[in-house]
Amino acid sequence: MPLPVSDVERELTHTRRVRYEGYKRADDLWDIEAHLTDVKNHDYRLKTGVRRAGAAIHDMWIRVTIDRRMKIVDAAACTDAVPYPGGCERAVPEYRKLIGLNLMEGFRKRARELLGGVRGCTHITEMLSGLPTAAIQTFAGEMPEEDESGRKPFQLDQCLALETTSDTVRKWYPRWYRGKAA
């Protein structure tokens, strides 16, 4: 269901697209890639010159290669369009600092510490926050949600719908339901 139609006339001036893709590799590792573009529908004046309507102001990529435990074993970033050529690209090699981090163990906080602010690129760093959930979706169907280990499924208590006292958990994960008895 789409958002309600606006009651006020409006004009599109900017489009940001962020896409995440997950790849299963032949070497039993996984690549999670994110791609961000920013485009204006009008000519846009920057200090570095005019960017024509439809031309990307930002066109940036990040890829992390992870193992089955979601540990990052490789990382690469690149930029195809930036607002400040010769400056923005300086941040690209900094994203190798992600190697050794685990997407499921404090990743967002640690990534901000390593690459937030002047330590990285604002736009590439923003994409990092979606990598854990993109990885989880990439692994969906590859590993059982519940196994014999006795561990609670990772998705429980991660959102309102899957809070362990919710009716959703009572219905779909009764073993883990912690609410009132029916």
Helices and strands as residue ranges (DSSP letters): E 14-24, E 30-40, E 44-46, E 49-51, E 56-66, E 72-81, G 88-98, H 107-115, G 117-119, H 122-128, H 131-139, H 167-172, G 174-176
